[in-house]
């Protein structure tokens, strides 16, 4: 998992938005994939690849907020950068309260989007590294005898 190339997923029902963001982010050095249908995105994406999601708020089949809720249910850890041409402060706050990384108004300022993508991917990779290290430590701890576990807990307490 650590060696997987980060992927920027762009989910927007407007093909022009998908194409322009994808082109710009590819020029900046990122691998991208676009989805014009959020249902297809939920069915086909590879959650094991680190990266982030650029997600439109208003789409015909599922809203971005509904997609975010589904991703949260599935335990998907990819940071979400929401985009909306019709967003307001309440909507942005709701997205962030549900765990979104950020919220931008369409069309986003290209450099701002690029910086947010870079920060989101860096965060995702860092969180995954910590999760992997924690799982490895838990596995090692579970292999200790109950007495060794008790001693380890006491040592950890000082």
HUDA-V298032 format. One record per backbone hydrogen bond with DSSP energy under -0.5 kcal/mol. CO is the residue of the C=O (numbers start at 1). NH is the residue of the N-H. If there is no record, write none. Layout:
[[CO & NH] [CO & NH]]
//
This chain:
[[1 & 4] [6 & 31] [7 & 9] [7 & 52] [8 & 10] [8 & 33] [9 & 11] [9 & 54] [10 & 12] [10 & 35] [11 & 56] [13 & 15] [14 & 18] [15 & 19] [16 & 20] [17 & 21] [18 & 22] [19 & 23] [20 & 24] [21 & 25] [22 & 26] [23 & 27] [24 & 28] [25 & 30] [26 & 29] [31 & 8] [33 & 10] [35 & 12] [37 & 41] [38 & 42] [39 & 43] [40 & 44] [41 & 45] [45 & 47] [46 & 49] [50 & 7] [51 & 79] [52 & 9] [53 & 55] [53 & 81] [54 & 11] [55 & 83] [57 & 59] [57 & 64] [63 & 67] [64 & 68] [65 & 69] [66 & 70] [67 & 71] [68 & 72] [69 & 73] [70 & 74] [71 & 75] [71 & 76] [72 & 75] [79 & 53] [80 & 82] [80 & 101] [80 & 102] [81 & 55] [82 & 104] [83 & 57] [84 & 106] [88 & 92] [89 & 93] [90 & 94] [91 & 95] [92 & 96] [93 & 97] [94 & 98] [95 & 100] [96 & 99] [102 & 82] [104 & 84] [109 & 113] [110 & 114] [111 & 115] [112 & 116] [113 & 117] [114 & 118] [115 & 119] [116 & 120] [117 & 121] [118 & 122] [119 & 123] [120 & 124] [121 & 125] [122 & 126] [123 & 127] [124 & 128] [125 & 129] [126 & 130] [127 & 131] [128 & 132] [129 & 133] [130 & 134] [131 & 135] [132 & 136] [133 & 137] [134 & 138] [135 & 139] [136 & 140] [137 & 141] [138 & 142] [139 & 143] [140 & 143] [141 & 144] [145 & 149] [146 & 150] [147 & 151] [148 & 152] [149 & 153] [150 & 154] [151 & 155] [152 & 156] [153 & 157] [154 & 158] [155 & 158]]
//
